[in-house]
């Protein structure tokens, strides 16, 4: 991944609503991206050998939205609809640059009502409903693709191997934390799992969305380069 900031390990901060419990909870998702496995079956065997297990495989579709002037993406803000569920990713530190494919820091807003409320502070023409806001603010899709994800568990770590419909592949290892004091331990766990299964650093490859933008959304790429979020 080519990005402005040097590659570093930083946590992905996720603020989500726990609807079952009826209150807001905060979780920290520590994630790092790696090169995709060359042999998924071999990877599965390695994980099993070390006490892990394959969780399953699923396919999901993502659609990302923005205005023609890139009002959201140029601020490193990402509006996504995944299989009908709306999510908005907001940078935790507006002054920080993306770490690119290895790690990013975002506050995640989930749910139609919550996303619309957050958008009202980001775009002109916000409406009472998300549908109204999409129409009034002229938020339209700029990226659409599906992903086949194979998932494993090894200790506390989740291992995902993703293959996107446009041909790009990447592997992710993540560990969930309850508070910031646990991030360092999670990073150590990720590094340990990566070494155990022979995961290779991402290198020049990028994540799915950035790769899609570089290949298929030149106007968005230009806006991100101008904003200093990505390198040309």
C-alpha positions in Angstrom: 0.0 0.0 0.0 1.4 3.4 -1.0 0.2 6.0 1.5 1.4 9.3 2.9 2.2 8.2 6.4 4.9 5.7 7.2 3.5 2.2 7.9 2.8 1.9 11.5 0.6 -0.2 13.8 -2.4 1.7 15.1 -5.8 0.6 16.4 -9.1 0.8 14.5 -11.5 2.4 17.0 -15.0 1.3 16.5 -17.9 2.9 18.3 -21.0 0.8 17.8 -24.5 0.6 19.3 -25.3 -2.6 21.1 -28.9 -3.1 20.2 -29.4 -6.2 22.2 -28.2 -4.6 25.4 -29.8 -1.3 24.6 -26.8 1.0 25.2 -23.8 2.3 23.4 -20.5 0.3 23.7 -17.0 1.0 22.5 -14.7 -1.6 21.1 -11.2 -1.3 19.7 -10.5 -3.5 16.7 -6.8 -3.9 16.1 -6.2 -5.1 12.5 -3.3 -5.6 10.2 -3.4 -6.5 6.5 -1.1 -9.0 4.8 -0.5 -10.5 1.4 -3.2 -13.0 0.5 -2.4 -16.7 1.0 -1.2 -18.5 -2.1 -2.9 -21.7 -1.0 -6.0 -21.3 1.1 -6.2 -25.0 1.9 -2.6 -25.1 3.1 -3.3 -22.1 5.3 -6.3 -23.8 6.7 -4.1 -26.8 7.6 -1.5 -24.6 9.3 -4.2 -22.9 11.4 -5.7 -26.2 12.4 -2.3 -27.6 13.3 -1.9 -24.7 15.8 -5.3 -25.2 17.4 -7.4 -22.9 15.2 -10.4 -23.6 13.1 -12.1 -22.5 9.9 -15.3 -20.5 10.8 -16.7 -20.5 7.3 -17.0 -18.7 4.0 -19.4 -15.9 3.0 -20.0 -13.5 0.2 -21.0 -9.9 0.7 -21.4 -6.8 -1.4 -20.2 -3.2 -0.7 -21.3 0.1 -2.2 -19.4 3.3 -1.3 -21.1 6.7 -1.7 -19.8 10.3 -2.0 -20.7 13.6 -3.7 -19.3 14.5 -7.1 -16.8 16.9 -5.3 -15.7 14.0 -3.0 -17.0 15.8 0.1 -16.6 12.7 2.3 -13.6 10.8 0.9 -11.4 13.9 0.7 -11.8 14.1 4.5 -11.0 10.4 4.9 -14.7 9.7 5.7 -16.3 6.6 4.1 -20.0 6.0 3.7 -20.7 2.3 2.9 -23.7 0.1 2.4 -22.8 -3.6 3.0 -25.6 -6.0 2.1 -28.2 -3.3 2.9 -26.6 -2.2 6.2 -25.3 1.3 6.4 -22.0 2.3 8.0 -20.0 5.5 8.2 -16.3 5.5 9.0 -15.0 8.7 10.5 -11.3 9.5 11.3 -10.6 9.6 15.0 -7.8 12.1 14.6 -8.5 14.5 11.7 -4.9 15.6 11.7 -3.5 12.1 11.2 -3.0 10.6 7.8 -4.1 7.1 6.8 -1.6 4.4 7.5 -2.7 2.7 4.2 -3.1 -1.0 3.9 -1.6 -2.0 7.2 -3.8 -0.2 9.6 -6.3 2.7 9.9 -8.0 4.5 12.8 -11.7 5.1 12.4 -14.8 5.6 14.5 -17.5 3.5 13.0 -21.2 4.6 13.0 -23.7 1.9 12.2 -27.4 2.0 11.5 -29.6 4.1 9.2 -30.7 6.7 11.8 -27.2 7.0 13.4 -25.5 7.4 9.9 -28.0 10.0 8.8 -27.4 12.0 12.0 -23.6 11.9 11.5 -24.0 12.9 7.8 -26.0 16.0 8.8 -22.8 17.5 10.1 -20.8 16.6 7.0 -22.8 17.4 3.9 -25.2 20.1 2.7 -28.8 19.3 2.3 -29.2 16.7 5.1 -32.7 15.4 5.4 -34.8 13.8 8.1 -34.1 10.3 6.7 -31.0 8.8 5.2 -32.9 8.4 1.9 -33.6 12.2 1.9 -30.0 13.0 2.7 -28.7 10.8 -0.1 -31.0 12.6 -2.6 -30.6 16.1 -1.3 -26.8 15.9 -0.9 -26.4 14.1 -4.2 -24.6 11.2 -2.6 -24.1 8.5 -5.3 -22.1 5.3 -5.6 -18.5 5.6 -6.7 -17.4 2.0 -5.9 -19.3 -1.3 -6.0 -17.8 -4.8 -5.6 -18.5 -8.1 -3.9 -16.1 -10.1 -1.7 -15.7 -13.8 -1.0 -14.3 -14.1 2.6 -12.9 -17.2 4.1 -12.6 -16.8 7.9 -10.6 -18.6 10.6 -10.2 -18.3 14.4 -6.9 -18.8 16.1 -6.9 -17.9 19.8 -8.4 -14.4 20.1 -7.4 -13.6 16.5 -9.7 -13.6 13.5 -8.0 -14.4 10.2 -9.8 -13.3 7.0 -8.8 -14.1 3.4 -10.7 -11.8 1.0 -11.0 -12.1 -2.8 -12.8 -9.2 -4.4 -14.9 -9.4 -7.5 -12.5 -7.2 -9.4 -9.6 -9.6 -8.8 -7.9 -8.2 -5.8 -7.1 -10.3 -2.7 -5.8 -9.5 0.8 -5.6 -11.2 4.2 -6.4 -9.5 7.5 -5.6 -10.5 11.1 -7.5 -8.8 13.8 -7.9 -8.9 17.6 -10.7 -7.2 19.5 -10.0 -5.1 22.7 -12.1 -3.7 25.4 -10.0 -0.6 26.1 -6.8 1.2 24.8 -4.6 -0.4 27.5 -5.0 -3.7 25.7 -3.9 -2.5 22.3 -0.2 -3.3 22.7 -1.0 -6.9 23.8 -3.3 -7.3 20.8 -0.6 -6.1 18.5 1.8 -8.7 19.9 -0.9 -11.4 19.4 -1.3 -10.3 15.8 2.4 -10.4 15.2 2.6 -13.8 16.8 -0.2 -15.2 14.7 1.3 -13.8 11.6 4.6 -15.4 12.3 2.9 -18.7 13.2 1.0 -18.9 9.9 3.7 -17.4 7.7 1.8 -14.3 6.8 3.8 -11.9 4.7 3.7 -8.0 5.0 1.4 -6.3 2.6 4.2 -4.6 0.8 3.2 -2.6 -2.3 -0.3 -4.1 -2.4 -3.2 -2.1 -1.1 -6.5 -2.9 0.6 -9.6 -3.6 -1.5 -11.1 -0.2 -1.6 -7.9 1.7 -2.3 -7.1 -0.8 -5.1 -10.5 -0.4 -6.6 -10.2 3.4 -6.5 -6.8 3.3 -8.2 -8.1 1.0 -10.9 -11.6 2.3 -11.5 -12.3 5.7 -9.8 -9.7 8.2 -11.1 -11.6 11.3 -10.0 -11.8 10.0 -6.4 -8.1 9.1 -6.5 -7.2 12.6 -7.7 -9.2 14.1 -4.8 -7.5 11.8 -2.3 -4.1 12.6 -3.7 -4.8 16.4 -3.5 -6.1 16.0 0.0 -2.8 14.2 1.0 -4.6 11.0 2.0 -2.9 8.9 -0.7 0.2 9.2 -2.8 -0.2 9.2 -6.7 
